[in-house]
Amino acid sequence: MKLITAIIQPHQLPAVKKSLYDAQVYKITVSNALGYGEEEGYQQTFRGVEREVNLLKKVRLEIAVNDDFVEATVAAIRDGARTNNVGDGKIFITDLQECIRIRTGERGDLAIG
């Protein structure tokens, strides 16, 4: 079992969701995040006061998958999120020690589904 965490641009979320659905990955957790990398932010003027905005809006996806779905999931995220511009995001893959479905008590691969 693996936990796949992806940080993507917010406007790419619909394309990533469609790509994941096409790859038969139906269960994801989505949350808003702030961060920056090579984009470096931008300058903004509000009521005559200039300020630097360097924490940009991002979307964080977390997907727990069985080992046989890892490559398909990564490919789906990559294909949906890619714009070929700086700031497209990152994908992290970590080992998942255990997964327990609260409703039934199932563990491991069965709990992920």
QUIFENSUL-V617666 format. One record per pair of residues at least 24 apart in sequence whose ideal C-beta (glycine too) atoms are under 6 Angstrom apart, sorted by sequence separation. I is the first residue (numbers start at 0). GAP is how many residues later the second one is. D is the distance in Angstrom with one decimal. If there is no record, write none. Layout:
i->I gap->GAP d->D
i->I gap->GAP d->D
//
This chain:
i->32 gap->25 d->4.5
i->32 gap->27 d->4.4
i->30 gap->29 d->5.0
i->29 gap->31 d->5.8
i->63 gap->32 d->5.8
i->27 gap->33 d->5.6
i->28 gap->33 d->4.4
i->27 gap->35 d->5.0
i->63 gap->35 d->5.9
i->65 gap->43 d->5.1
i->12 gap->46 d->5.3
i->65 gap->46 d->5.7
i->9 gap->47 d->5.5
i->38 gap->47 d->5.8
i->24 gap->48 d->5.2
i->37 gap->48 d->4.9
i->38 gap->48 d->4.3
i->63 gap->48 d->5.2
i->9 gap->49 d->5.0
i->22 gap->49 d->4.7
i->6 gap->51 d->5.2
i->7 gap->51 d->5.3
i->6 gap->53 d->5.6
i->22 gap->53 d->4.0
i->5 gap->55 d->4.4
i->19 gap->56 d->4.8
i->4 gap->57 d->5.3
i->18 gap->57 d->4.2
i->3 gap->59 d->4.6
i->18 gap->60 d->5.2
i->2 gap->61 d->5.4
i->15 gap->61 d->5.8
i->18 gap->61 d->3.4
i->1 gap->63 d->5.8
i->15 gap->64 d->3.5
i->14 gap->65 d->4.2
i->15 gap->65 d->5.3
i->1 gap->68 d->5.2
i->3 gap->69 d->5.5
i->11 gap->69 d->4.7
i->5 gap->71 d->4.9
i->7 gap->73 d->4.4
i->7 gap->81 d->4.1
i->6 gap->82 d->4.7
i->6 gap->83 d->5.2
i->5 gap->85 d->4.7
i->4 gap->87 d->4.5
i->3 gap->89 d->5.5
i->1 gap->91 d->5.4
i->2 gap->91 d->5.0
i->2 gap->93 d->4.6
i->1 gap->94 d->5.7
i->0 gap->95 d->4.0
//
